[in-house]
Amino acid sequence: MNTNTIEGNEIQAARLALIRNHQLAHLTKDYKKSMDNTLRLYCDNQKIWRSKGRIGNSTLEEDAKNPIFIAPNTQLATAIIKETHEDYHKGIEHTIASIRQLYWIPKIRQQVRKIVSHCFQCKIFNGLPYHYPDTTDLPQRRVIRCHPFQHIGLDFFDLPCYKEGEESMKLYGCIFTCTATRMIHLELVRNMTTYDFLNALRRFIGRRGTPETITCDNAPTFLQSENILTNKNSQNANLIRVIANKEIEWKHITPYAPWQGSFYERLIKSIKHALHKTLRNKGNHSFDEMQTIIIEIEACLNSRPLTYQGSTNEELTSIRPIDFIQRDISLTLKLDNNLVEETDDPNFILPNEQRLLRNRQQVIDALTSSYQQTERFWNVWQHQYLTSLRETHKRCTPKQRLGQEMPSIGDVVLVCEPILPRNEWRMARITKVQPGSDGQIREAELITTTRRKIRRPVNLLIPLEIQDKEKQTKEQHGENQTEINEN
């Protein structure tokens, strides 16, 4: 006979002995008296205290009719709850129902909820991401007057295939958006390579000027382009000699946080809507036709009103993006052909001299009118367009269920990957948090199990660790201090 084998009756005897010792330590005379009206405790023939209910006539098992009493918030109660829950990691209600087949633990729901919320495996599948703070003020480059295209945002977007001979070739668009005036500039590229993008950027700079800042996502093309343009020792001198010495500040949004680039993402949506309506069921077009259509869409969107235009006959104060660089101001005025030559008049001016004076006055008037129109546009932009941005203000951008925890350095988290099933998401540790201008944390830097460093918004990070004892003690002390102050 193997003496190391534990028989079932031995396990049962050990369980009953453990329960007796537990009840002897926690089930005092005063406690029995206080619980007599609700639990109706009695001692069975095995000297185990049970709770007698009113379901004796049911078909349940005897242990379920009169379950064994276990004191709440004790080590034995915690062990029973953990053992029951970890059997297939049941939910809160399922765990409670399974425990009550054998035991009666007062205030069990609160204890089960606490243990399940700290279960590592359950957090992987049921945990909620960190709380994402409310949106803060728009950056200065979006609300401060500046030159058109002084601060831009850019991105690639798909276009329908174009026809080259008998083949259909892929085509992409690159949008350059002014952050202040909301004007757009569109370029066509055949590939989303760094070479094609740098050529598109050169064409943009040649027609619109060099921007001070560029806001974009973290596409490899943009990251490589930034590296080339900021590397003074680059070997691609022939390609970037025009813009290599331009001091452009690159601002990359947080990966997987497209709402941070919403000011150009929204315009891409408008471009695609216009494109699909224009090209609906018309087959493939040539590259030249696609380029013409894209430029016409650019002109159409640059002519859209930025502010609300009423239906009354009030003064037209609505402005368009195109008004900041191109206005319908005539620089030539019609001359009066009915000139009368009065040579005897001492104030008489010859027609040629009069034409020169009128041309001079015409230029002065045109420049004055141009300046006044520009100031009027910027005045409307400041007092109507900026204030109208509140109409589309969103307090919280990510539309998802979020927890209330805030990230801190050292937390182990589960990184949400929208294209993968949840059981394949990676774990990582937070190494750095990035507070915004308002002090709120919306982005974190992490290091994965493969030692790779990544950036993610906090609403895509699910905390997995239980708070350490020191942090828990501080929080409990703070709660106790709050209760003392309130009392």
Secondary structure, 3 states (H helix, E strand, C coil): CCCCCCCHHHHHHHHHHHHHHHHHHHCCHHHHHHHHHHHCEEECCCCCEEECCCCCCCCCCHHHHCCEECCCCCHHHHHHHHHHHCCCCCCHHHHHHHHCCCEECCCHHHHHHHHHHCCHHHHHHHCCCCCCCCCCCCCHHHHCCCCCCCEEEEEEEEEEEEEECCEEEEEEEEEEEECCCCCEEEEEECCCCHHHHHHHHHHHHHHHCCCCEEEECCCHHHHHHHHHHHCCCCCCHHHHCCCCCCCCEEEECCCCCHHHHHHHHHHHHHHHHHHHHHCCCCCCECHHHHHHHHHHHHHHHHCCCCCCCCCCCCCCCCCCHHHHCCCCCCCCCCCCCCCCCCCCCCCCCCHHHHHHHHHHHHHHHHHHHHHHHHHHHHHHHHHHHHHHHHHHCCCCCCCCCCCCCCCCCCCEEEECCCCCCHHHCEEEEEEEEEECCCCCEEEEEEEECCCCEEEEEHHHEEECCCCCHHHHHHHHHHHHHHHHHHC
